[in-house]
């Protein structure tokens, strides 16, 4: 099976129905050895492109990972970005907003973590939580201290989508390319992974009753994700729906998406000026004496 990241991309204006989107696809590799080889090829190519990207210092790349608990966000980030120079990459995991963060607009805490030029920013969850978990649990919205006239649940989500799209458009106009990855996990696969967290002592810390409680809201979460994906996937900040039941396949798809994002950028190593060339010749003479 050929790995084409475009087949997982949500086109602007597309009416996505998550129930019709697969959570698993046919494996891209016929063996574990073939998978390891292909993933390593992707990692090596990403490492090479990241050096060029860092040196060219013209763009910023923001990778956003969203998905239900146990969808594999941490693992995808760890495996796919394993070859990237840590100096050129930062990962931020967004949990429940702090009291200080709640004193600002819902985008504030994320925008303070945006990547600089030449760097890769990775958001493990993001400002999209404000139209996902907050939509599923509107009591959170009512506790955010917003003026009463803004708490109309018939209009606030559409306004937040607009704010998000406007932000990502602004970032694109200033050199930041945003790639958004939704790891599409099935409810049954989540159940299996939760059981694995119980059976493996090293994973016990990953599971609590709060995680089990959230499973009750699975249909509401799928509806929230569905509307969000349809409303906020654009040409310059696309969403990709990655089947996540097979972790290895998902990592290959994610790595291909990131590779494609890099390859679309116009990058080049800085050209050496004549003055700098003469300086280098002088330095060479000193070093060879």
C-alpha positions in Angstrom: 0.0 0.0 0.0 1.5 3.4 -1.1 1.7 6.0 1.6 0.1 9.2 0.3 -0.5 11.7 3.1 -3.0 13.7 0.9 -5.6 10.9 1.3 -5.8 11.8 5.0 -6.2 15.5 4.5 -9.5 17.3 5.2 -10.2 19.6 2.3 -11.7 23.0 3.0 -15.5 22.9 3.0 -15.5 19.1 3.1 -18.3 17.6 5.1 -16.4 15.0 7.2 -18.3 12.2 8.9 -16.0 10.6 11.4 -18.2 7.4 11.5 -17.2 6.9 7.9 -13.5 7.6 8.5 -11.4 4.5 9.2 -9.6 4.1 12.5 -7.4 1.5 10.9 -6.1 0.9 7.4 -4.1 -1.9 5.7 -0.5 -1.9 7.0 2.0 -0.1 4.8 4.7 -2.6 5.7 4.6 -6.4 5.5 6.9 -7.0 8.4 8.2 -5.4 11.6 11.6 -5.1 10.0 10.2 -3.3 7.0 8.3 -0.9 9.3 11.5 -0.1 11.3 13.4 0.5 8.1 10.8 2.8 6.6 10.3 4.8 9.8 14.1 5.2 10.1 14.3 6.4 6.6 11.6 9.0 7.4 13.4 10.0 10.6 16.7 10.4 8.8 15.1 12.5 6.1 13.4 14.7 8.7 16.7 15.2 10.5 18.4 16.3 7.2 15.5 18.6 6.3 15.4 20.1 9.8 19.1 21.1 9.5 18.3 22.9 6.3 15.2 24.4 7.8 17.1 25.7 10.8 19.9 27.1 8.7 17.5 28.9 6.2 15.7 30.5 9.2 12.8 31.7 7.1 9.8 29.8 8.3 8.2 28.4 11.5 6.5 25.1 11.6 3.7 24.4 14.1 2.5 20.8 14.5 -0.7 20.3 16.5 -1.7 16.9 17.8 -5.2 16.2 19.0 -7.0 13.0 19.9 -8.9 11.1 22.6 -7.0 9.8 25.6 -4.6 6.9 24.5 -4.8 7.9 20.9 -1.0 7.8 20.7 0.0 11.5 20.7 3.0 11.1 22.9 4.3 8.0 21.1 3.9 9.6 17.6 5.8 12.7 18.7 8.5 10.7 20.4 9.1 8.3 17.5 8.6 10.6 14.5 10.7 13.5 15.9 13.4 11.3 17.4 16.0 12.4 14.9 15.4 16.1 15.2 17.9 18.3 16.9 16.4 19.2 20.3 17.7 22.7 20.0 15.4 23.3 17.0 12.3 21.8 18.5 10.0 22.5 21.5 7.1 20.4 22.7 4.3 21.9 24.8 1.6 19.9 26.5 -1.5 21.9 27.3 -3.5 20.8 30.4 -6.3 22.5 32.3 -5.8 26.3 32.1 -4.3 27.9 35.2 -6.0 30.8 37.1 -3.6 33.2 35.3 -4.3 31.8 31.9 -8.1 32.1 32.5 -7.6 35.9 32.9 -6.7 36.1 29.2 -8.5 35.2 25.9 -8.6 31.5 25.1 -5.8 31.7 22.5 -3.4 33.6 24.8 -1.6 30.7 26.5 -0.9 29.0 23.1 0.3 32.0 21.3 2.9 32.6 23.9 4.4 29.2 23.0 4.5 29.7 19.2 7.8 28.6 17.5 10.4 31.1 16.4 11.7 31.2 12.8 13.8 28.1 12.1 12.2 26.1 14.9 9.5 23.5 15.2 6.8 23.9 17.7 4.8 20.9 18.7 1.5 21.2 20.6 0.3 18.1 22.4 -3.3 19.3 22.7 -3.8 23.0 22.0 -6.3 25.9 21.8 -8.6 23.4 20.0 -9.4 22.0 23.5 -11.5 25.2 23.8 -13.9 24.0 21.1 -13.7 20.3 22.1 -13.6 19.5 25.8 -15.1 22.8 26.7 -18.0 22.2 24.2 -18.6 18.7 25.6 -18.5 20.2 29.2 -20.2 23.6 28.9 -19.9 24.1 32.7 -16.2 24.8 32.0 -17.2 27.6 29.7 -19.4 29.1 32.4 -16.5 29.0 34.8 -14.1 31.0 32.6 -15.2 34.4 33.8 -16.5 35.6 30.4 -19.1 38.3 30.2 -22.7 36.9 30.3 -23.4 38.3 26.8 -20.7 36.1 25.3 -22.0 32.9 26.8 -24.5 32.1 24.1 -23.8 28.5 23.3 -25.7 28.9 20.0 -23.1 31.3 18.7 -19.9 31.0 20.8 -18.5 28.0 19.0 -18.8 29.5 15.6 -17.1 32.6 16.9 -14.3 30.6 18.3 -13.8 28.7 15.1 -13.5 32.1 13.4 -10.9 33.3 15.9 -8.9 30.1 15.3 -9.0 30.4 11.5 -8.1 34.1 11.7 -5.1 33.3 14.0 -3.8 30.5 11.7 -4.3 32.8 8.7 -2.3 35.5 10.4 0.5 33.1 11.3 0.7 31.9 7.7 1.0 35.4 6.4 3.9 35.8 8.7 5.8 32.6 7.8 4.3 30.1 10.3 2.9 26.9 8.7 0.4 25.0 10.8 -0.2 21.3 10.4 -2.9 19.7 12.5 -3.2 16.0 13.1 -6.2 14.3 14.6 -5.4 10.8 15.7 -8.6 8.9 15.0 -9.0 6.2 17.6 -11.9 3.8 18.0 -13.7 3.4 21.3 -12.9 -0.3 21.4 -9.2 0.3 20.8 -9.1 2.9 23.6 -10.7 0.3 25.9 -7.9 -2.2 25.1 -5.2 0.4 25.7 -6.7 1.4 29.0 -6.7 -2.3 30.0 -3.0 -2.4 29.0 -2.3 0.5 31.3 -3.8 -1.4 34.2 -1.9 -4.6 33.4 1.5 -2.9 32.9 2.8 -1.4 36.2 4.9 1.1 34.3 1.8 2.5 32.7 -0.5 2.6 35.8 0.1 6.3 36.3 -1.5 7.0 32.9 -5.0 6.0 34.0 -7.5 7.3 36.4 -11.3 7.2 37.0 -11.5 10.6 35.3 -10.3 8.9 32.0 -13.0 6.3 32.4 -15.6 9.0 33.1 -14.8 10.7 29.9 -15.7 7.6 27.9 -19.3 8.3 28.7 -19.1 11.3 26.4 -17.6 9.6 23.4 -20.5 10.5 21.0 -20.4 14.1 22.1 -16.6 14.2 21.6 -16.9 12.7 18.1 -19.6 15.3 17.2 -17.4 18.1 18.5 -14.4 16.9 16.6 -16.4 16.5 13.5 -17.7 20.0 13.5 -14.3 21.4 14.4 -12.5 19.6 11.6 -15.1 20.8 9.1 -14.9 24.4 10.3 -11.2 24.9 10.7 -9.4 22.9 8.0 -8.0 25.4 5.5 -5.5 25.4 2.6 -2.8 27.0 4.7 -3.6 25.2 8.0 -5.0 21.7 7.1 -6.3 19.0 9.3 -5.2 15.4 8.7 -7.3 12.5 10.1 -4.9 9.7 10.9 -6.2 6.2 11.6 -4.8 5.6 15.1 -5.8 2.0 16.0 -2.5 0.7 14.6 0.2 2.8 16.3 3.0 1.8 13.8 0.9 2.7 10.8 -0.1 6.0 12.4 3.5 6.9 13.0 4.4 6.3 9.4 1.5 8.5 8.2 2.4 11.3 10.7 6.1 11.2 9.6 5.0 11.4 5.9 2.8 14.4 6.7 5.6 16.2 8.4 8.0 15.4 5.5 5.6 16.7 3.0 5.2 19.9 5.0 9.0 20.4 5.0 9.3 19.7 1.3 6.8 22.4 0.4 9.0 25.1 2.0 11.4 27.0 -0.1 14.6 26.4 1.9 18.3 26.9 1.1 21.5 27.2 3.1 22.6 30.9 3.5 24.9 31.9 0.7 28.4 33.0 1.6 29.3 36.6 0.7 32.6 37.5 -0.9 33.6 39.3 2.2 32.9 36.2 4.4 34.7 34.0 1.9 37.9 36.2 2.3 37.5 35.9 6.1 37.3 32.1 5.8 40.5 32.1 3.7 42.2 34.2 6.4 41.0 31.8 9.1 42.2 28.8 7.1 45.7 30.3 7.0 45.7 30.8 10.7 44.5 27.2 11.3 47.1 25.6 9.0 50.2 27.4 10.3 
